[in-house]
Amino acid sequence: MAKKKRIQKTLVEKILDKAKIPYQQIEFATHQAGDVAQLDVDHDDYDEHNIYKTLVLTGNVTGPLVGVVPLDTHLSYKKLAAASGNKKVGMVPLKDLLKTTGYEHGANTPIGIWEKYQYPIYFDNVAQQQGDIVVSSGKIGRSVKVDATAVAELVHGTFTDLEEE
């Protein structure tokens, strides 16, 4: 029987190890679309409502902040602005994403962003209800399945209603 190839740990996985938060490593197939690497549509056996995207925005009061919502939903700017004490929020332009977070488009992760910048982080309430969620581990095509409440505690995150109606 062949040995299973061991995946080298990402910084995010090392942060989770240090915090003693259990997780499962996940690799998703990716493809290149122009100059941006993206996940393939097929997310293996994972429901897209359990896979979370990490969106980086800027608020008129707070500056950069992070919204974490299921892949199959849309973030409500109004709800995030209200939850974060901003009058309005907007997405950080793609050209500024790497210098704002340290991660390229498709690899942003609430864990790594908190570790480096301590930006305010907001998770949609459904994450807390689901328990285990899948978030990026800081590299395109790499994710971790982890307890949402444990991650929120690690990054000093807030659960709130973020989904657009």
C-alpha positions as CSV (number, residue, x, y, z in Angstrom):
1,M,0.0,0.0,0.0
2,A,1.4,3.4,-1.1
3,K,2.1,6.0,1.5
4,K,-0.2,9.1,1.4
5,K,1.7,12.2,0.4
6,R,2.0,14.5,3.4
7,I,0.9,18.1,2.7
8,Q,3.3,20.7,4.0
9,K,1.6,22.9,6.6
10,T,0.7,26.5,5.8
11,L,1.2,29.3,8.2
12,V,-2.5,29.2,9.1
13,E,-2.2,25.5,10.0
14,K,0.8,26.2,12.2
15,I,-1.2,29.0,13.9
16,L,-4.1,26.6,14.5
17,D,-1.6,24.0,15.9
18,K,-0.1,26.5,18.3
19,A,-3.6,27.5,19.5
20,K,-4.4,23.7,19.8
21,I,-7.4,24.1,17.5
22,P,-8.1,20.8,15.6
23,Y,-8.6,21.1,11.9
24,Q,-8.7,19.0,8.7
25,Q,-6.5,19.9,5.8
26,I,-8.3,20.2,2.4
27,E,-7.0,20.6,-1.1
28,F,-9.2,21.9,-3.9
29,A,-8.4,21.8,-7.6
30,T,-7.6,25.2,-9.0
31,H,-7.2,26.8,-12.5
32,Q,-5.8,30.0,-13.8
33,A,-8.3,32.6,-15.2
34,G,-6.2,35.4,-16.7
35,D,-3.8,36.5,-14.0
36,V,-6.0,35.2,-11.1
37,A,-5.9,31.6,-9.9
38,Q,-9.3,30.4,-8.8
39,L,-10.9,27.3,-7.4
40,D,-12.6,25.0,-9.8
41,V,-16.4,24.8,-9.5
42,D,-16.2,21.3,-8.2
43,H,-15.6,21.4,-4.5
44,D,-15.4,17.7,-4.2
45,D,-17.9,16.5,-1.5
46,Y,-18.2,19.8,0.3
47,D,-21.5,21.8,0.3
48,E,-20.7,25.4,-0.9
49,H,-22.8,26.6,2.1
50,N,-20.1,25.2,4.4
51,I,-17.2,26.7,2.5
52,Y,-16.6,30.3,3.5
53,K,-15.1,33.2,1.5
54,T,-13.1,35.8,3.3
55,L,-13.9,39.3,1.9
56,V,-11.7,42.3,2.7
57,L,-13.4,45.7,2.9
58,T,-12.6,49.1,4.1
59,G,-14.9,51.2,6.4
60,N,-15.0,54.9,6.6
61,V,-14.4,54.7,10.4
62,T,-12.5,51.4,11.0
63,G,-10.4,51.2,7.8
64,P,-9.8,47.6,6.7
65,L,-12.2,44.9,8.0
66,V,-13.1,41.4,7.1
67,G,-16.5,39.7,6.4
68,V,-16.7,35.9,6.3
69,V,-19.7,34.4,4.6
70,P,-20.7,31.2,2.9
71,L,-19.5,30.8,-0.7
72,D,-23.1,30.6,-2.1
73,T,-24.3,33.9,-0.5
74,H,-23.7,37.6,-0.9
75,L,-22.3,39.9,1.8
76,S,-24.6,42.8,2.8
77,Y,-22.5,46.0,2.9
78,K,-25.2,47.7,5.0
79,K,-25.3,44.9,7.6
80,L,-21.5,44.8,7.9
81,A,-21.3,48.6,8.1
82,A,-23.9,48.6,10.9
83,A,-22.2,45.8,12.8
84,S,-18.8,47.4,12.5
85,G,-19.7,51.0,13.5
86,N,-19.1,52.3,10.0
87,K,-21.5,54.5,8.0
88,K,-20.4,52.7,4.8
89,V,-18.1,49.9,3.7
90,G,-16.7,48.9,0.3
91,M,-14.5,46.2,-1.1
92,V,-10.7,46.8,-1.1
93,P,-9.7,47.1,-4.8
94,L,-8.1,43.9,-6.1
95,K,-4.9,45.8,-6.9
96,D,-4.6,46.7,-3.2
97,L,-5.5,43.4,-1.8
98,L,-2.1,41.9,-1.4
99,K,-0.6,45.0,0.3
100,T,-3.7,45.2,2.6
101,T,-3.8,41.6,3.8
102,G,-0.6,39.9,2.7
103,Y,-2.7,37.4,0.7
104,E,-3.5,37.2,-3.0
105,H,-7.1,37.0,-4.3
106,G,-8.5,33.5,-3.5
107,A,-6.1,32.9,-0.5
108,N,-7.4,35.4,2.0
109,T,-8.0,33.8,5.4
110,P,-9.4,35.3,8.6
111,I,-6.8,33.5,10.6
112,G,-3.7,34.8,8.7
113,I,-5.1,38.3,8.4
114,W,-5.8,38.5,12.2
115,E,-2.3,37.2,12.9
116,K,-0.6,39.9,10.8
117,Y,-3.0,42.9,11.1
118,Q,-5.6,42.4,13.7
119,Y,-8.4,43.8,11.5
120,P,-11.9,43.5,12.8
121,I,-13.4,40.2,11.6
122,Y,-17.1,39.4,11.3
123,F,-18.6,36.0,10.6
124,D,-22.1,35.4,9.4
125,N,-24.3,33.9,12.1
126,V,-24.9,30.7,10.1
127,A,-21.2,29.7,10.6
128,Q,-21.8,29.5,14.4
129,Q,-24.9,27.4,13.8
130,Q,-23.1,25.0,11.3
131,G,-20.2,24.3,13.7
132,D,-17.5,23.1,11.3
133,I,-16.8,25.4,8.4
134,V,-14.2,25.5,5.6
135,V,-11.9,28.6,5.3
136,S,-8.8,29.2,3.3
137,S,-5.5,28.3,4.8
138,G,-3.7,31.1,3.1
139,K,-2.8,29.4,-0.2
140,I,-5.0,29.1,-3.3
141,G,-6.5,25.6,-3.4
142,R,-5.7,25.0,0.3
143,S,-8.3,25.2,3.0
144,V,-9.0,23.9,6.5
145,K,-12.2,22.5,8.0
146,V,-12.4,23.9,11.5
147,D,-14.9,24.8,14.3
148,A,-16.3,28.3,13.6
149,T,-16.5,29.3,17.2
150,A,-12.9,28.3,17.9
151,V,-11.7,30.3,14.9
152,A,-13.9,33.3,15.9
153,E,-12.4,33.2,19.4
154,L,-8.8,32.9,18.0
155,V,-9.3,36.0,15.7
156,H,-11.5,38.0,18.2
157,G,-14.2,37.7,15.6
158,T,-17.9,38.7,16.0
159,F,-20.9,36.6,14.8
160,T,-23.6,38.7,13.2
161,D,-26.1,38.7,10.3
162,L,-24.1,39.5,7.2
163,E,-26.1,37.8,4.4
164,E,-27.8,40.0,1.8
165,E,-31.5,39.3,1.6
